[in-house]
Amino acid sequence: MKKFAEVKALVAALEADVDKFYNKSNSAAGTRVRKGMQDLKNLAQGIRLEVQETKNKA
Protein backbone atom coordinates (compact mmCIF):
# COMPACT_ATOMS: atom_id res chain seq x y z
CA MET A 1 0.00 0.00 0.00
CA LYS A 2 2.95 2.33 0.55
CA LYS A 3 3.82 2.32 -3.15
CA PHE A 4 0.20 3.03 -4.10
CA ALA A 5 0.24 6.05 -1.80
CA GLU A 6 3.41 7.21 -3.59
CA VAL A 7 1.61 6.93 -6.92
CA LYS A 8 -1.28 9.05 -5.66
CA ALA A 9 1.12 11.65 -4.24
CA LEU A 10 3.07 11.81 -7.50
CA VAL A 11 -0.09 12.33 -9.56
CA ALA A 12 -1.21 15.09 -7.19
CA ALA A 13 2.21 16.75 -7.39
CA LEU A 14 2.10 16.73 -11.19
CA GLU A 15 -1.30 18.37 -11.40
CA ALA A 16 0.05 21.93 -11.33
CA ASP A 17 2.63 21.24 -14.03
CA VAL A 18 0.04 19.54 -16.25
CA ASP A 19 -2.13 22.65 -15.96
CA LYS A 20 0.81 24.93 -16.78
CA PHE A 21 1.75 22.86 -19.82
CA TYR A 22 -1.70 22.42 -21.35
CA ASN A 23 -3.34 25.71 -20.40
CA LYS A 24 -0.40 28.13 -20.34
CA SER A 25 1.89 26.51 -22.95
CA ASN A 26 4.78 26.33 -20.51
CA SER A 27 7.28 23.95 -22.15
CA ALA A 28 9.43 23.59 -19.00
CA ALA A 29 6.36 22.27 -17.21
CA GLY A 30 5.98 19.73 -20.02
CA THR A 31 9.49 18.46 -19.31
CA ARG A 32 8.61 18.05 -15.63
CA VAL A 33 5.40 16.23 -16.58
CA ARG A 34 7.30 13.83 -18.82
CA LYS A 35 9.80 13.07 -16.04
CA GLY A 36 6.96 12.58 -13.56
CA MET A 37 5.17 10.23 -15.95
CA GLN A 38 8.35 8.17 -16.29
CA ASP A 39 8.59 7.98 -12.49
CA LEU A 40 4.93 6.98 -12.40
CA LYS A 41 5.58 4.22 -14.93
CA ASN A 42 8.43 2.86 -12.82
CA LEU A 43 6.34 2.93 -9.64
CA ALA A 44 3.47 1.19 -11.40
CA GLN A 45 5.81 -1.52 -12.68
CA GLY A 46 7.09 -2.06 -9.15
CA ILE A 47 3.54 -2.44 -7.88
CA ARG A 48 2.72 -4.91 -10.65
CA LEU A 49 5.73 -7.06 -9.77
CA GLU A 50 4.88 -6.94 -6.06
CA VAL A 51 1.27 -7.97 -6.71
CA GLN A 52 2.36 -10.81 -8.99
CA GLU A 53 4.89 -12.04 -6.42
CA THR A 54 2.31 -11.94 -3.61
CA LYS A 55 -0.24 -13.72 -5.80
CA ASN A 56 2.22 -16.49 -6.68
CA LYS A 57 3.08 -17.08 -3.01
CA ALA A 58 -0.57 -17.66 -2.10
N, C-alpha and C positions, 0 to 999 in steps of 0.2 A: 504493500500500500504506500510505502514511502516514495517509491519511484513514480507512482501515479500522481501523488501530490506534487512532485517536482514537475510533471508534465502540465498540470493545471496552473502552477505558478509561472511556468515559462510562457504558456499561452497568454496569461493575464499580463505578463511583463511586455509581451510583444504588441499588445493591443494599440498602444500609443504610436509605435513606429509604423504599424500597418495603416493607421489613420493618416499619419504624416505622408506616407508614400502614396497612397491612393487618392487622398483628397487634397493634398497640398503639393504633390509632385516633388517631394523631397527625395532625391536619389540616394543620399547617404542613409536615410531611413530604410530604403529598399535593401541596401547592403546589410544592415543590421537584421532586417527581417529574414533575408536569405540565410544568414548565419544562425539565427534562432531556429529556423525551420530545419536546418541540418542537425542542430542539437536535439531538436524534438524527434527527428527521425532516429537518432542514435538512442535516445531514451526509450522510444517505443520499441525498438529492436531488443533492447535489454529486457523490457517487460515481457515481450513475446517469448524470449528464451527462458525467462524465469517461470512463466506460466507453463510452458511445455515441459520443463524439467520437473516441476511440481506435479503436473498431471501424470507424467511417466512413473513417478515414484509411488503414486497411489494405486 
